[in-house]
Amino acid sequence: MSFEPEDDRGFRAMREMAESIFRNALKDSSIAEAFDRHLDFGRGVLRVGEDLYSLDSYRRVLVISMGKGAHAMAHALAAKMGTRAEGIVAGSTEQSAQVPGFRYFAGGHPAPNAESLRAATAITHSLQALTADSLVLYLISGGASSMVEQPIDPEITLDDLIATHRALVFSGAPIAEINAIRKHLSAVKGGRLARMAAAAQQVSVLVSDVPDSALHALASGPTMPDPTSVDDCYRVARQYGMLANFPSSVRELFEKRALEETPKPGDPLFHRSRWWPVLSNTTALKAAAKAAADCGFAVDIDNSCDDWDYARAAGHLLERLRDRRRNEPRLCLLSGGEVTVEVKPGGGGGRNQHFALYCAQKIAGENITVLSAGTDGVDGNSLAAGAVVDGSTLERAGALGLDPAQALAGFDSHPLFRAIGDALITGPTGNNLRDLRILLSW
C-alpha cells in the first residue's frame, strides 16, 4: 500500500493527538500538583495525607529526598515549608537551582556510582543521629535504589556493585526477584534505612513507579517492611545461574549462605512509620483518560499486560482495540505499567520504542496509532521517552531506505524513529510513574 501526502495528513494528525494526550497526562500528574493535593503547611503544622505533625514539637526535622523525582519533590516541599525543610537530595543529575539547606548528590542510574555511595554515607550518618524527638520525611521516587547505595559487606566494592547489577539485569529473572537480591545485598534497602532511625517519627511520601500493590518494591523499599527473604535470594540465584556471574565478594555471601534478613512486616521498628503514596501510574492513566475523552475518544483502560513480554502485550492490546472499535470506531485504549524486553547489547533505544516498532509491523495500513513512552522521559539508552507509530510508519521508513525489521531484530529502534521524526522527545521529566501506552483508532 502506498501513502500519498494527503493520506499522511490524517495519520500525522493522530500522531500529534496521541502525543498531546501523553503530554497532558505528564502535566496533570506532576509532583507539584500532587504535593498541592496531599501536603499542606501552616502555623507550624505539616499535613501529609491525613496525618498532622506539629513541627515545634520536634527537636529536629530532617528531609531525605531521593530518586528520579528527588529534585522536584525537594522543591515542592520547600515551596510549602520554606526554611523549615533541610536535609539531603540524591538524584541522578547535577542541579544548578538547589534548595537552600540541602546537600546534593548525583547518584548513578541505572547502576550506582561513587556519588551513590557518598549519598548513602551522608544519609546513614544523619539518620543514626536522630532521637525520639526527631521527625524524618523521606521523599522517595523510582531510581533511588541505584542513586543511594551502600553494600551490606564492606568487602563489596563499587566495581563489584556494578558487576552485580549487570549480572542481575541480564539474568533473565523478573524484576521482583531481582529486587529481592538487591535488598539483601544492601545496607540501605529493604527497610534498613528505617531501622537506622527507628527511634524517630518517620514519614515516607512516595512517587511510585511500581504496581500499587507492591509499594515495598519502590526504590527497593528503604523505609518499608520487606516481604522477601534470604531463602528467596538463594533460590533465585540458583534458578537463574547467577553465581558464576557475580564478583567473588558477592558470590561468597551466597556460597556461605551469609546473607542477613531484612526487617519484616510486623517488626516493632516500624511502629512510628507512616507511608503515603501521592503519585502512581494510576494517576497518569486517569490524566490520560481525561485528555483522550476531551479529544472526543471513547476510553478503555487495560492494565492486564503489565510485566508481560512486549510481543504478547502488543498482540493482546491490538486485539482488544480491534474488537472494541467495532462498536466504538473512535476509541482510545490506555495501558499502564511496563513490558519486558530482553535487550541485546549494542542497539539504541529501550522497551517503549521496541514495543512501538513491533506494533508498527502489526498495524501497517490500518487507521491505528500507538504511542509507548516512559513518564520519566527516558527510554533505555536513548534521548527519547518513547515513540509513536501508525499505519504509515513502515511505508515512511522504507521511503528513507530504512529497514524496520532489521532495526527490531537489532534492538536498534531509536535511530529509525529519529530519522522519520516519530521519536517522542520530552527530556527528563523529574518524575517517574512507569510507562504509558496509548492506542488510538479512528
C-alpha positions as CSV (number, residue, x, y, z in Angstrom):
1,M,0.0,0.0,0.0
2,S,1.3,3.5,-0.9
3,F,0.6,6.6,1.1
4,E,0.2,9.9,-0.7
5,P,0.8,13.2,1.1
6,E,-2.9,13.8,1.6
7,D,-3.2,10.3,3.2
8,D,-0.4,11.1,5.7
9,R,-2.2,14.2,6.9
10,G,-4.7,12.1,8.8
11,F,-2.0,9.8,10.2
12,R,0.1,12.8,11.2
13,A,-2.9,14.5,13.0
14,M,-3.5,11.3,15.0
15,R,0.2,11.0,15.9
16,E,0.1,14.6,17.2
17,M,-3.1,13.8,19.1
18,A,-1.5,10.8,20.8
19,E,1.5,12.9,21.8
20,S,-0.8,15.6,23.1
21,I,-2.7,13.1,25.3
22,F,0.7,11.9,26.7
23,R,2.0,15.4,27.4
24,N,-1.3,16.4,29.1
25,A,-1.0,13.2,31.3
26,L,2.5,14.3,32.3
27,K,1.3,17.8,33.1
28,D,-1.7,16.7,35.2
29,S,0.3,14.1,37.2
30,S,3.2,16.4,38.1
31,I,4.9,16.3,41.5
32,A,4.0,19.9,42.3
33,E,0.3,19.2,41.8
34,A,0.4,16.0,43.8
35,F,2.1,17.9,46.7
36,D,-0.6,20.5,46.5
37,R,-3.3,17.8,46.9
38,H,-1.6,15.8,49.6
39,L,0.6,18.1,51.7
40,D,-0.1,21.4,53.5
41,F,1.9,23.6,55.9
42,G,0.7,26.4,58.0
43,R,1.2,27.8,61.6
44,G,3.9,25.3,62.1
45,V,1.8,22.2,61.3
46,L,2.6,19.9,58.4
47,R,-0.2,17.8,56.9
48,V,0.8,14.7,55.0
49,G,-2.2,12.8,53.7
50,E,-4.5,12.5,56.7
51,D,-1.8,13.0,59.4
52,L,-0.8,16.2,61.1
53,Y,2.7,17.0,62.5
54,S,3.4,20.0,64.7
55,L,7.0,20.8,63.8
56,D,7.5,22.7,67.0
57,S,7.2,19.5,69.0
58,Y,10.3,18.0,67.3
59,R,13.9,18.9,68.2
60,R,15.0,18.2,64.6
61,V,13.2,17.8,61.2
62,L,15.2,16.0,58.6
63,V,14.3,15.6,54.9
64,I,15.7,12.8,52.7
65,S,14.8,13.2,49.0
66,M,15.9,10.5,46.6
67,G,15.2,9.1,43.1
68,K,14.4,10.5,39.7
69,G,11.9,12.8,41.3
70,A,14.2,13.9,44.1
71,H,14.8,17.5,42.9
72,A,11.1,18.2,42.1
73,M,10.0,16.7,45.4
74,A,12.5,18.8,47.4
75,H,11.4,21.9,45.6
76,A,7.7,21.1,46.1
77,L,8.2,20.6,49.8
78,A,10.4,23.7,50.2
79,A,7.7,25.7,48.5
80,K,5.4,24.8,51.3
81,M,7.8,24.7,54.3
82,G,10.4,27.3,53.4
83,T,13.5,27.2,55.6
84,R,11.9,24.6,57.8
85,A,12.9,22.0,55.2
86,E,16.6,20.9,55.3
87,G,18.4,17.7,54.6
88,I,19.8,15.7,51.7
89,V,18.8,15.3,48.0
90,A,20.1,12.3,46.0
91,G,19.1,12.5,42.3
92,S,20.8,11.4,39.1
93,T,21.7,14.8,37.7
94,E,23.6,17.9,38.8
95,Q,21.2,20.8,39.7
96,S,22.0,24.5,39.3
97,A,18.8,25.6,41.2
98,Q,19.3,24.0,44.6
99,V,17.1,24.4,47.7
100,P,19.0,26.2,50.5
101,G,19.7,23.9,53.4
102,F,20.1,20.7,51.4
103,R,23.2,18.8,50.5
104,Y,23.1,17.4,46.9
105,F,24.4,14.2,45.4
106,A,24.3,13.0,41.8
107,G,24.0,9.2,42.1
108,G,24.2,6.8,39.2
109,H,21.4,5.2,37.2
110,P,20.8,2.5,36.3
111,A,24.0,1.4,38.0
112,P,25.4,3.1,41.2
113,N,28.4,5.3,41.1
114,A,30.8,6.9,43.7
115,E,28.2,9.6,44.4
116,S,25.7,6.9,45.2
117,L,28.0,5.6,47.9
118,R,28.6,9.1,49.2
119,A,24.9,9.9,49.3
120,A,24.2,6.7,51.3
121,T,27.0,7.5,53.8
122,A,25.6,11.1,54.3
123,I,22.1,9.7,54.8
124,T,23.0,7.0,57.2
125,H,25.1,9.3,59.4
126,S,22.2,11.8,59.5
127,L,19.6,9.1,60.4
128,Q,21.8,7.5,63.1
129,A,21.9,10.8,64.9
130,L,18.1,11.1,65.2
131,T,16.4,10.7,68.5
132,A,12.8,10.1,69.7
133,D,12.0,13.8,69.4
134,S,13.1,13.9,65.7
135,L,10.9,13.8,62.6
136,V,12.3,12.4,59.3
137,L,10.5,13.0,56.0
138,Y,11.5,10.6,53.2
139,L,10.6,11.8,49.7
140,I,11.1,8.6,47.6
141,S,10.7,8.1,43.9
142,G,11.8,5.4,41.4
143,G,15.5,5.1,40.6
144,A,16.7,5.7,44.1
145,S,17.9,2.1,44.5
146,S,20.9,2.9,42.4
147,M,21.3,6.6,43.4
148,V,21.7,5.7,47.1
149,E,23.6,2.6,47.8
150,Q,25.8,1.0,50.5
151,P,26.8,-2.6,50.3
152,I,25.9,-4.9,53.2
153,D,29.5,-6.1,53.3
154,P,32.5,-3.7,53.2
155,E,34.4,-6.2,51.1
156,I,32.0,-5.4,48.2
157,T,33.5,-2.6,46.1
158,L,31.8,-0.1,43.8
159,D,33.1,-2.2,40.8
160,D,31.6,-5.3,42.5
161,L,28.2,-3.5,42.8
162,I,28.2,-2.5,39.2
163,A,29.2,-6.1,38.1
164,T,26.4,-7.5,40.3
165,H,23.9,-5.0,38.9
166,R,24.8,-6.2,35.4
167,A,24.6,-9.8,36.3
168,L,21.1,-9.3,37.8
169,V,19.8,-7.3,34.8
170,F,21.0,-9.8,32.2
171,S,20.0,-12.9,34.3
172,G,16.5,-13.1,32.8
173,A,14.9,-13.0,36.2
174,P,11.7,-11.0,36.8
175,I,12.2,-7.6,38.4
176,A,10.5,-8.7,41.7
177,E,13.1,-11.5,42.1
178,I,16.0,-9.2,41.2
179,N,14.8,-6.7,43.8
180,A,14.8,-9.4,46.5
181,I,18.5,-9.9,45.9
182,R,19.2,-6.1,45.7
183,K,17.5,-5.6,49.1
184,H,19.6,-8.3,50.9
185,L,22.9,-7.1,49.4
186,S,22.3,-3.5,50.6
187,A,22.7,-1.8,53.9
188,V,20.1,0.8,53.0
189,K,17.3,-1.1,51.2
190,G,14.5,-3.4,52.4
191,G,13.6,-1.3,55.4
192,R,17.2,-0.9,56.6
193,L,17.1,2.9,56.4
194,A,14.0,2.8,58.7
195,R,16.0,0.6,61.2
196,M,18.7,3.3,61.4
197,A,16.1,5.9,62.5
198,A,13.8,3.6,64.5
199,A,13.6,6.0,67.4
200,A,12.3,8.9,65.3
201,Q,8.9,9.6,63.8
202,Q,9.2,8.5,60.1
203,V,7.0,9.6,57.2
204,S,7.5,8.4,53.6
205,V,6.0,10.4,50.8
206,L,6.0,8.1,47.7
207,V,6.0,8.8,44.0
208,S,5.6,5.3,42.7
209,D,7.0,3.6,39.6
210,V,5.8,0.1,40.8
211,P,2.4,-1.6,40.9
212,D,0.1,-0.1,43.6
213,S,0.1,-3.5,45.3
214,A,3.9,-3.6,45.6
215,L,5.0,-0.3,47.2
216,H,7.7,-2.2,49.1
217,A,9.5,-2.5,45.7
218,L,9.7,1.2,45.1
219,A,13.4,2.2,45.3
220,S,13.8,-1.3,46.8
221,G,11.8,-0.3,49.8
222,P,14.4,1.5,52.0
223,T,11.8,2.6,54.6
224,M,9.3,-0.3,54.3
225,P,9.0,-3.8,55.7
226,D,10.4,-6.4,53.2
227,P,8.2,-9.4,52.5
228,T,11.1,-11.2,50.7
229,S,13.6,-13.5,52.4
230,V,17.2,-14.7,52.2
231,D,15.8,-18.1,51.1
232,D,14.2,-16.3,48.1
233,C,17.6,-14.8,47.2
234,Y,19.4,-18.2,47.3
235,R,16.6,-19.8,45.2
236,V,16.6,-17.0,42.6
237,A,20.4,-17.0,42.3
238,R,20.4,-20.8,41.8
239,Q,17.4,-20.8,39.4
240,Y,18.9,-18.3,37.0
241,G,22.5,-19.4,37.3
242,M,23.7,-16.0,38.7
243,L,26.6,-17.1,40.9
244,A,29.0,-17.6,38.1
245,N,28.5,-14.0,37.0
246,F,28.7,-12.5,40.5
247,P,32.0,-11.0,41.6
248,S,33.8,-13.1,44.2
249,S,32.8,-10.8,47.2
250,V,29.1,-11.3,46.4
251,R,29.4,-14.9,45.3
252,E,31.0,-15.8,48.7
253,L,28.0,-14.5,50.6
254,F,25.7,-16.8,48.7
255,E,28.0,-19.8,48.8
256,K,28.4,-19.4,52.6
257,R,24.6,-18.6,53.0
258,A,25.8,-15.5,54.9
259,L,23.1,-13.0,53.8
260,E,21.2,-11.4,56.7
261,E,17.5,-10.9,56.8
262,T,15.8,-7.5,56.3
263,P,13.2,-6.1,58.6
264,K,9.8,-7.9,58.1
265,P,6.1,-6.8,58.3
266,G,5.1,-6.6,61.9
267,D,8.6,-5.6,63.2
268,P,8.2,-3.1,66.1
269,L,10.8,-0.8,64.5
270,F,8.0,0.4,62.1
271,H,5.8,1.4,65.0
272,R,6.4,5.1,64.3
273,S,6.5,4.8,60.5
274,R,3.8,6.1,58.0
275,W,3.8,5.8,54.2
276,W,1.8,8.0,51.8
277,P,1.7,7.3,48.1
278,V,0.9,10.6,46.4
279,L,1.5,9.7,42.7
280,S,1.5,6.5,40.8
281,N,0.9,5.1,37.3
282,T,-2.8,5.1,38.1
283,T,-2.7,8.9,38.4
284,A,-1.1,9.2,35.0
285,L,-3.7,6.8,33.5
286,K,-6.5,8.9,34.8
287,A,-5.0,12.1,33.5
288,A,-4.5,10.4,30.0
289,A,-8.1,9.2,30.1
290,K,-9.4,12.7,30.7
291,A,-7.3,14.1,27.9
292,A,-8.5,11.5,25.5
293,A,-12.1,12.0,26.4
294,D,-11.7,15.7,25.9
295,C,-10.5,14.9,22.4
296,G,-13.7,13.0,21.7
297,F,-12.5,9.4,22.2
298,A,-14.3,6.7,24.0
299,V,-11.8,5.5,26.5
300,D,-10.9,2.0,27.7
301,I,-8.2,1.0,30.2
302,D,-6.5,-2.4,30.2
303,N,-3.5,-2.9,32.6
304,S,-3.7,-6.7,32.4
305,C,-0.4,-6.9,30.4
306,D,1.8,-5.2,33.0
307,D,5.2,-7.0,33.0
308,W,4.3,-9.1,30.0
309,D,6.7,-9.8,27.2
310,Y,6.4,-6.9,24.7
311,A,5.1,-9.1,21.8
312,R,2.5,-10.8,23.9
313,A,1.4,-7.4,25.3
314,A,1.2,-5.9,21.8
315,G,-0.9,-8.8,20.5
316,H,-3.3,-8.5,23.4
317,L,-3.8,-4.8,23.2
318,L,-4.2,-4.7,19.4
319,E,-6.7,-7.5,19.5
320,R,-8.7,-5.7,22.2
321,L,-8.6,-2.4,20.3
322,R,-9.8,-4.1,17.0
323,D,-12.6,-5.9,18.9
324,R,-13.8,-2.8,20.7
325,R,-13.7,-0.4,17.7
326,R,-16.4,-2.4,16.0
327,N,-18.8,-0.6,18.4
328,E,-16.6,2.5,19.1
329,P,-14.7,3.4,16.0
330,R,-13.1,6.4,17.7
331,L,-11.5,4.6,20.6
332,C,-8.6,5.3,22.9
333,L,-7.2,2.2,24.7
334,L,-4.8,3.0,27.5
335,S,-2.4,0.6,29.2
336,G,-0.1,1.3,32.1
337,G,2.9,-0.4,33.7
338,E,5.9,-1.9,31.8
339,V,6.5,-4.5,29.2
340,T,9.6,-6.7,29.3
341,V,12.2,-6.8,26.5
342,E,15.4,-8.9,26.6
343,V,17.7,-6.3,25.1
344,K,20.8,-7.3,23.2
345,P,23.9,-5.0,23.7
346,G,24.8,-2.5,21.1
347,G,21.4,-1.2,20.0
348,G,19.9,2.2,20.6
349,G,16.5,2.6,22.3
350,G,14.5,1.0,25.0
351,R,11.5,-1.1,25.8
352,N,9.0,1.6,24.7
353,Q,10.5,2.2,21.2
354,H,10.9,-1.6,20.8
355,F,7.3,-2.1,21.6
356,A,6.2,0.7,19.3
357,L,8.3,-0.6,16.4
358,Y,6.9,-4.1,16.9
359,C,3.3,-2.7,16.8
360,A,4.1,-0.8,13.6
361,Q,4.7,-4.1,11.8
362,K,1.3,-5.3,13.0
363,I,-0.8,-2.2,12.0
364,A,0.6,-1.4,8.6
365,G,-2.1,0.3,6.5
366,E,-4.6,0.5,9.4
367,N,-6.1,3.6,10.9
368,I,-4.4,2.8,14.2
369,T,-1.9,4.9,16.2
370,V,0.2,3.5,19.0
371,L,2.3,5.6,21.4
372,S,4.5,4.0,24.1
373,A,6.6,6.1,26.4
374,G,8.1,6.4,29.9
375,T,6.8,9.1,32.2
376,D,10.4,9.8,33.3
377,G,11.2,11.0,29.8
378,V,14.0,8.4,29.2
379,D,13.7,5.2,27.2
380,G,16.6,2.8,27.6
381,N,19.9,4.3,26.4
382,S,18.3,6.9,24.1
383,L,17.3,10.6,24.4
384,A,13.7,9.8,23.7
385,A,10.9,9.0,26.1
386,G,9.4,6.6,23.6
387,A,7.9,6.7,20.1
388,V,4.6,7.0,18.3
389,V,3.7,4.8,15.3
390,D,0.8,4.2,12.9
391,G,-0.3,2.5,9.8
392,S,2.1,4.6,7.7
393,T,5.2,4.0,9.7
394,L,6.7,1.2,7.7
395,E,6.0,3.0,4.4
396,R,7.6,6.2,5.6
397,A,10.6,4.3,7.0
398,G,11.0,2.4,3.7
399,A,10.9,5.7,1.7
400,L,14.1,6.7,3.6
401,G,15.8,3.4,2.9
402,L,15.4,2.2,6.5
403,D,14.6,-1.4,7.4
404,P,12.2,-1.7,10.4
405,A,12.6,-5.5,10.6
406,Q,16.4,-5.1,10.9
407,A,16.1,-2.4,13.5
408,L,13.7,-4.5,15.5
409,A,16.0,-7.6,15.3
410,G,19.0,-5.5,16.4
411,F,17.1,-3.8,19.2
412,D,18.1,-0.6,17.4
413,S,14.8,1.3,17.2
414,H,15.8,4.8,18.2
415,P,17.9,5.7,15.0
416,L,14.9,4.7,12.9
417,F,12.4,6.8,14.9
418,R,14.8,9.7,15.0
419,A,15.1,9.6,11.2
420,I,11.4,9.6,10.4
421,G,10.5,12.1,13.2
422,D,8.5,9.7,15.4
423,A,10.7,9.6,18.4
424,L,9.0,11.2,21.3
425,I,11.3,13.7,23.0
426,T,10.3,15.3,26.3
427,G,13.7,15.4,28.1
428,P,13.9,14.0,31.7
429,T,10.7,14.9,33.4
430,G,11.9,14.8,37.0
431,N,9.1,12.3,37.6
432,N,8.8,8.6,37.3
433,L,5.3,6.9,37.1
434,R,6.2,3.9,34.9
435,D,5.1,3.7,31.2
436,L,2.0,4.7,29.3
437,R,0.8,3.1,26.1
438,I,-1.9,5.0,24.1
439,L,-3.6,3.2,21.3
440,L,-6.0,5.2,19.1
441,S,-8.4,4.0,16.3
442,W,-10.5,6.2,14.1
